[in-house]
């Protein structure tokens, strides 16, 4: 696939992830309140779960990323909400079935962009093309081991 075109897409955070996080957090809080632990411990666990849910939601929302793209040569580019274009490298990825693609892009300045592409925030054709490109990267072994494990 030497003539594979570049892949570009606009990005907005997935609503599914936020709803899933809220559901799991609610179940954890309900389980805590239905247990026989003292009420002070229940309050501490509830506050901890809510803080962890909020922190995770903010981490996965990446509201500062407007768009991303993968060039023919495998280089990545991220457009920020401020309008800046930043070169990025693919640190890791995970493909879950045919519906979900997780991308961890390393940006300049030791920042990372964690992008979740799901049916509610991306086109099926974009996800298919990305899966094909990522499978090609994985088969060629160009995703270096020193970049760390997959997401």
C-alpha positions in Angstrom: 0.0 0.0 0.0 2.6 2.5 -1.0 0.0 4.8 -2.4 -2.2 4.8 0.7 -3.7 8.3 1.2 -3.4 10.4 4.2 -6.0 9.9 6.9 -7.4 13.0 8.6 -10.3 13.5 11.0 -11.9 16.0 13.2 -12.0 15.0 16.9 -14.5 15.5 19.6 -14.6 13.5 22.9 -16.8 10.4 23.0 -20.0 10.7 25.0 -20.1 6.9 25.4 -17.0 6.9 27.6 -18.4 9.5 29.9 -21.6 7.6 30.3 -19.7 4.4 31.0 -17.5 6.0 33.6 -20.6 7.5 35.3 -22.3 4.1 35.3 -19.3 2.3 36.8 -18.8 5.0 39.4 -22.5 4.9 40.4 -22.3 1.1 40.8 -19.1 1.5 43.0 -20.8 4.1 45.1 -24.0 2.1 45.5 -22.0 -1.0 46.5 -20.1 1.0 49.1 -23.3 2.4 50.6 -24.9 -1.0 50.7 -22.0 -2.6 52.5 -21.5 -2.8 56.3 -18.6 -0.4 56.5 -18.9 2.7 58.8 -20.5 5.8 57.3 -17.3 7.8 57.5 -15.6 5.2 55.3 -18.5 5.3 52.9 -18.2 9.1 52.6 -14.4 8.8 52.0 -14.9 6.1 49.3 -17.7 8.1 47.7 -15.6 11.3 47.4 -12.7 9.2 46.1 -14.7 7.5 43.5 -16.2 10.8 42.3 -12.8 12.5 42.1 -11.4 9.5 40.2 -14.3 9.6 37.8 -13.9 13.3 37.2 -10.1 13.0 36.7 -10.5 10.1 34.3 -13.2 11.9 32.4 -10.9 15.0 32.0 -8.0 12.8 31.0 -9.9 11.0 28.2 -11.8 14.0 27.0 -8.8 15.8 25.3 -10.9 19.0 24.7 -7.8 20.8 23.4 -7.5 18.5 20.3 -9.5 19.7 17.3 -8.3 17.3 14.6 -5.6 14.7 13.9 -4.2 13.2 10.8 -1.8 10.5 9.7 0.3 11.2 6.6 1.3 8.7 3.9 4.7 8.2 5.5 3.1 7.4 8.9 3.8 10.8 10.5 1.1 12.3 12.7 -0.2 15.8 13.0 -2.5 17.2 15.6 -4.4 20.5 15.3 -5.1 22.1 18.6 -8.2 24.2 19.4 -5.9 27.3 19.4 -5.2 26.6 15.7 -1.6 25.4 16.2 -0.5 22.3 14.3 1.8 20.1 16.3 3.8 17.1 15.0 3.1 13.9 16.9 4.3 10.3 17.0 2.2 7.3 17.6 3.2 6.1 21.0 0.7 3.2 21.2 -2.7 2.1 20.0 -5.4 -0.4 20.7 -8.1 -1.6 18.4 -11.2 -3.1 20.0 -13.3 -5.0 17.6 -14.5 -3.0 14.6 -16.0 -0.2 16.6 -13.3 1.4 18.8 -9.8 2.7 18.2 -7.7 4.2 21.0 -4.7 6.3 19.9 -2.0 7.6 22.2 0.0 10.3 20.4 3.1 11.8 21.8 3.3 15.6 21.2 6.2 17.9 21.6 6.9 19.0 25.1 6.3 15.6 26.7 2.5 16.0 26.3 0.2 13.2 25.2 -3.1 13.1 23.4 -5.3 10.1 24.1 -7.9 9.9 21.4 -10.9 7.5 21.5 -12.6 7.0 18.2 -16.0 5.3 18.7 -19.2 5.2 16.7 -20.5 8.3 18.4 -17.7 10.6 17.5 -16.1 9.3 14.3 -17.1 7.9 10.9 -17.0 4.1 10.3 -14.9 4.6 7.2 -12.2 6.6 9.1 -12.0 3.9 11.8 -11.7 1.2 9.1 -8.9 3.0 7.3 -7.2 3.7 10.6 -7.5 0.0 11.6 -5.9 -1.0 8.3 -3.1 1.6 8.7 -2.5 0.4 12.3 -2.4 -3.2 11.3 0.2 -2.4 8.6 2.3 -0.5 11.2 2.0 -3.5 13.6 2.9 -6.0 10.9 6.0 -4.0 9.9 7.1 -3.6 13.5 7.7 0.1 13.1 6.1 0.8 16.5 9.2 0.7 18.6 9.3 -1.2 21.8 10.9 1.7 23.6 7.7 3.8 23.2 6.0 1.6 25.8 3.1 -0.8 25.9 -0.2 -0.4 24.0 -3.0 1.5 25.6 
